[in-house]
Amino acid sequence: MSRVLMCPPDHYALRYEINAWMHLDNQPDLSLAAVQWQTLFSHVQKLAQVELLSPAPECPDMVFTANAGLLVSERAVLLSRFRHPERQPEEPHFRRWFEEHGFTVYLMPPDCAFEGEGDILYAGERYLAGYRRRTEICAHRIASEYLGHEVLSLELVSDRWYHLDTALFVLDGRTVVYYPGAFDTYANRVIDEHFDALHVVEEEALRFACNSVVIGNTVLMPEGCPLITNLLERRGYEVVSIPMSEFIKSGGACKCLVMFLER
Ligand code: ARG
């Protein structure tokens, strides 16, 4: 059974603007956000062992645990080093949780921004990594050394698709689902050459179709994405569609709310 980390949305809020989705005048409905988080949580719980991290009042984005760090070996994580000062207060909370739960914690050098599983995804024999908007490319080489695997660097070209997991998810070691418009031409070619790739249309990418959690044969996907759902169902996947509107206002959805603690 997979094991994942989530953080309840008790202190979730929109208090600053650090990506193209966040607008202080478009506030999330926090009670609806709590319901949406619970719905995701209850589905994840059927498929994986869920560890819960206590939220900190001064960290409104801590709910997005994909940005806590990256699992680099069975019991070791590479901790995130957030690009924006607004999210840096989360680092000691994540670090403490990992240490208290028996993980060795590795740190990035101070000048190298890295946002964890938000920007580096496991894809079978190798990893895929995004850079330019949040994680810097220097982090890819360092992560690759800890991982002991090849890391394919993919340039993210738009402020809307600022983390790799907003624009791509891995179905299995050979297949990825992604939105081509988020990447430069070279990255598109790299993806298409290494993987069997399913393309997401812009309309569904804007509903965060690519921010899906895959556990076994199940894909937990933000609602409103019938085209890609259809393609996945034809390949034998069960797609569960989950309302995520209140997290999308902060630039996140299903996958951002989950970090994998096991491969
Ligand atoms: N508001 C958060 C930020 O801008 C959202 C993070 C989403 N996380 C993710 N893995 N894509 O940092």
Boltz pocket constraint, residues with backbone or C-beta under 6 A from the ligand:
constraints:
  - pocket:
      binder: B
      contacts: [[A, 18], [A, 19], [A, 22], [A, 61], [A, 64], [A, 66], [A, 67], [A, 87], [A, 115], [A, 117], [A, 118], [A, 119], [A, 163], [A, 165], [A, 166], [A, 250], [A, 251], [A, 252], [A, 253], [A, 255], [A, 256]]
      max_distance: 6.0
